[in-house]
Amino acid sequence: MPGGILGFDLQPRTRIVYGLGVLERLGELTRELPARRVLVVTDPGIAAVGHLERALAILKAAGVTAAVFDRVRENPTTVDAAACLEAARGEGVEAFIGLGGGSSMDTAKGGNFLLTNGGRMQDYWGHGKASRPLLPLIAVPTTSGTGSECQSYALIADEATHQKMACGDPKAAARVALLDPGLTLSQPRGVTACTGIDAIAHAVETAVTRRRNEFSLLYSREAFRLTSGSFTRVLGEPSHLEARAAMHLGASFAGIAIEQSMLGAAHSAANPLTARFNIVHGQAVGMMLPHVVRFNAEDPTAAAAYADLAVSAGLAPHGGDAWQASHALADHLQSLLRAAGWPDSLAVLGVTEDSVPALATGAAGQWTANFNPRSVSAADFQRLYRSALGV
């Protein structure tokens, strides 16, 4: 298209139900699918704080029979998707309910692929690989981070190679995203920090990728405004419902932006850090993000996109220098990391300089690197990692 005209093809697939207390509508919405037998996919922490028990009671009151898979692990692998499949087999389920963070929703999507289409998760790596319909999914996020409830992708790692596989298909998108900010009040501070920074990173990266468009930018800007403006408040006042609600809605808006725009080099750099050094995804992304922003800002088009984001959030004046606005954005992101209590250097987390070449090779091979606004090579990733190490 001519310069400056960013087209898009909008095909909404997910109904979004948002508001305090809307979990009470879970049974009603399940019946509307229609479904009478479901598999609830969640993790032990969600069960421990009572969210699972409450959800099961709501489903039972609506006449819905629920089986439970409550063994979701963080950063699910092919083993987890297979275990979810085994839990669904023989239950006659007509729908999946993903209750929890992104890992629960991704595991539910993975189990859904395998139950309805067979094979292995590796068969669905990429886009549009499912030949048969999937069962309906209701996504109920209890964290404000991944935005998986508004995406048609499942992130599942290969258990043997640790390669994260983005398995996407329009049929995998949740039929309903049920956004109840009250569910996020149970998050420990560390989870609030990691998921919140992840959501902020999604807003920042989707605003500048090569695939961004006029529709995704609406959601990127609003997601950034909601999340960056509420992040420090939810850390300081964990029970502040308005701030929790802003984070929750902002994370989902960022998920909508990802569906249209994809992600960039910060996520590419984060995945090897998680695989090799077990750094939690949100922290890994967050600690790389300011460095990636400064790197991308050397490209005038990317700098203008960052400036637009910074201006919309009140971080820079309208009509100012785009490079300066980009660096103001990077500085703001760095301040959010400090508010989370994280170190300025990856070295504090055990990352060593001699690991940089391998990390960079892994990052350059990540799918999301293709969408970064500035071409990024393994040598560029080495410089980014060394910058994050402070060397």
N, C-alpha and C positions, 0 to 999 in steps of 0.2 A: 504494500500500500504506500501511497505518498507519505513523505516524512511527517511525523507528528500525528498521523491518523492510526490509532491502535485498535484494530477491529477485534471482534470476539464472536463466539458462537455459544450462546447461553442456553443450557438445557437443565433447568433445576430438577433435581431428583429427590431432594430431601425436604420433608415438611419439618419446620422448626417450631417447637412449642416452648416458649420461654416465660419464666416467671417464678416467683417465690412460691414453693409448695406444689408445683405442677407434677411432682412425682406421683401425687395422688391420682393423676389421670392415666397412669401406666396401664392399669387393667382395661380401662375404656379404650385406649388407643390400640392395645393389643387385640381386643375383640374386633375393632374396626378393620384390621388388616385384610381378612379375618384370620385369627389364629386362636386355638383353644389349648394347644400344647406347645410349650416353648422350652428352650434351653437358656438359662441365665448363666452368662459367662462373667466371672468376677475373680478377685484375688482374696487371699486370706485377710489382708488388712481391711478391706471393705466389709467383709463378713464380721470382723472383730468389732468395728464401730457401730454395727447395727443396721447399716444401709441394706444389706442383703435381706435380713429378716423383715424389714419394713416393706421392701419391694415384693417379697413372696406373699406377705399378708395382703397387699393390695391386689396382686394377681389372683389369689385364692378367692377374695371377696367378689371378683368379677367373673368367677367360674373358669379361670385359666389354670391348667395343670402345668406346673413348672418343675423340670429337672434342673440340677445345678452342677456346673463345673466351676469350682472355686480354687483351682490350682494355677491360676495365671501367674506367670513370672514377668519381672521387668525385662524389657527387650526380648520379646518372645522369639523362639526359634522354630524350626521345622518340627522339633520334638513336641513343642507346646501345641502347635496346630494339629498334629496327629493325635495328641491326647484329648483335645477338644472334640475331634471327630469321634473318637471312641465313646466319649460321654454322650454324644448325640445319637449314635447308632442304637437302634432298638427302642428308642423313646418315642418314635413317631412324631418328632417335633415339626411344627409348621412355621416356626419363626425362631430367630435368635434375639436375645437381649444382651447387649454388652453394657455391663454396669461397672464403672470404675474409670481408670485413666486410659491413655492411649493403648496401653498393652492389652487391657481387657477387650477393647473394641477391635484391635488388630487380630487378637486370638480368635474372637468370634467370627470375624471376616474370614480368617484362614480356615477355621473349621467348616464354615459355610461353603467355601470353594471346594473343599475335599468331599464333603457330604453330598453335594449336588452334582459335582462334575468329575469326581474321582481323581486318580493320579497322585502326584506329589506337589508340594508347594512350588518347587522349582519349575513346574509346568506353567505356572501363572505369573512368572517373573516377567514384567513388562506391562503391556496394556492390551486389554480386550482378548485375553486368551481363553476365557470361559465360553464354552459352546452352548451350554444349557443355562436356563434361569437359575438364580440363587434364591434361597428363601428370604423372606422379608427380615430386615434387621431394625430393631429399635436401639438406638445408642443413647445411653444415659451417662454422660460424663460426670465424674465426681471431683475432677481436677480441672484447672483452667490452663491448659497447655497445648496439647497436640492439635486440637481441632479435628481429630479423626472422625468425629461425629458428622462432619460436613464434607468428608472426602470419600472418594471411591477407591482408595488405595489401602492395602494392608502392608505394613512394614514387618516382614518376617525374616529373621537371619537364618542362614544355612548353618545348622548345628556343627557341621564338620569344618567349614571354611571361615565361619563368622561373617561372611559377606551378607550385608543387609540387602534384601530383595524387596523392591517396591512392586507389589502385585496389584495391578489396578484393572478395574473393569467397571463400566457404568452400572452393571447389575449388582455390584458389591456395595454401592452407596446405601447408607441407611435410609429406610423408608421414612423414619421419624427420628429426629434429634430432640430429646427431651432435656431442656436446659433449666435445671433448678439450682440457683446459686446457693441455696441453703445446704445442699449436699457438700459444698466445698468448705464449710466451717470446720469439718473434722480433720482437715489437712494439717499435718505437722508443719512447722515453719520451714524446714528444709525442703519439703515437697512443694510448698507454696512458692518458695524462691526458684526452684528448678523449673517447675512448670510455668511459672509466670515469665521467667526470662525466655523460655522456649517460645511462648506465645509472642512476646515482643520481637524475638528474632524472626519469627514467621512474618510478622507485619513488615519488618524492615527489608527482609530479603525479597518478599513478593513484590514490593514496591519498585524494585529495580531490575528484575530478571529480564532476559530477552523475550520472554513470553508474556510479560505484563500487558494489560490492555485496559481500556477505559472502565470496564466493569470491575476487574480485579483491583484497580487502583482505588476505587470507592471504598472497598472493604479493607484494603491495606491501610489507608489513611485513618479510617475510623477505628480499626483495630489498634493501631499505634496510639491514637489519641486516648482510647479507653484504657489500654493496658499500661502504657508508660505513665499516665496520669494517676493511676491507682495502685501501682506496684508497691511503692514505699509505704503507702497507707495500710495495705493488707499485711505488710510485714510488721508495722508498728502497732496496728489495731486489728488483730486477727478476726475479731467478731464484727467488724464494720461491714454491715450487709450491703450497703450501696457500693462500697469499693469491691467487695467480693462479686457483686452482680456485674459491675463494669468489667472486671477481669474475665468473668465467665463468658459474657457476651462477646468481648473483644477476642478471646481465644477462638470462639466459633467463627467470628467474622474473618479472622486470619486463616482459618481452615478453608473457608469459601474462597479466599484469595489464592491459596495454594492450589486448589482444584483447577483454577484458571491459569495461574502464573508459574507454578512450581517454585523451587528454592534455589539457593546458590552455593557459593564457595564456603560459607561458614558451616553449613550442614555437611558439606563434603569433608571439611577438615575435622569436624567433630566425630564422625563415625569411627575413624581409626583410633582416636583417643579413647573412645568407649571400649572398643574391641581389645586394645592392647593394654590400656592402663585402668580400665574399669571406671573411668570418670563418668558420672551420671550425664546422660545425654544433654539435658538442659544446661548444665554447667559447662560442658564441653563446647556447646554451640555459643553460649554467652561469652565465654572467655576468648573465643576466636573472633567474634562478631566485630568489635571495634577495629581490629586489625584489618579485617576484610573490607570494612567500610572505607578506611583510609586508602587501602590498595585500590579499590574500585573507583574512588573519587578522582584518581588521576585521569580517568576517562570522562570527558566533558558531559556526555549523555548521562552517564551514571551519576555524576555530581549534580546535574540538574534534577534528577529524580530524587536523590537524597535531600536536596535543598527543598524540594516541594514537600517532602515528608516533614522536614524540620520546621518549615514555615507553618504547615497545617497544625503542628503541635505546639507552636509558640516558642520554639527553640532558636529561631533565627528571624530577622526582619524580612518582610516581603521586598523583593527587588534587590536584595543584597548579593554579594559574591557567592556563587554556588559552591566553590571549593571550601570557602570558610564555613558555610552552612553545613556542609558535609562533615567537616571536622568538629563543628559544634555538636552535631548528632553523635559522632563517635565518642566525644568527651562525655556527653550525657549518658550514653550506654555504659561507659566505664564507671560513672558514678552510681548507676543502678547495680552494677556488680559489687561495688564496695558496700552498698546498702544491704546487699544479701549476705555480706560478711565473707566474701570470697577473696582469695589472694590476687595480686596483680600479675603473678607469674605462674605459668604451668609447672615450673620446677618445684614449687611447693607441693604439688600434687603427685610428684614422683616422675614426671616426664624428664627424660635426659636428652642432652644434645646429640648423643650418638644414635638416638632412635629417630632423629628427624628424617634422614633419607627414606627409611621404610615407611614412616608415617606419610610423607609427601607422596610416595608412589601409590600408597593406598588411597589417599585423598584425590589424586588426579584421576583415579579409576572410578570414582563415584559418579553415579548418574547425574546428580544435581549439579556437578561442576559444569555440565554442558549448558546450563541455563544462566550461569553467572554473566553479568553484563559485560565484563571484561574477560577475555580469554585468559585462562589460568593453567599454567603448566606445573609439572612436578617441581621444577626449579622455583617457581613462584610460591608454591606451597611450602617449600623449605624456608623461604624468606619469611612467610607468614608465621610458621611455627617458631622460628628463631625470634621473631619480634614478640610473640606471646611468651617466650621463655625469658625475654629480656636480655638477649645476647646479640 
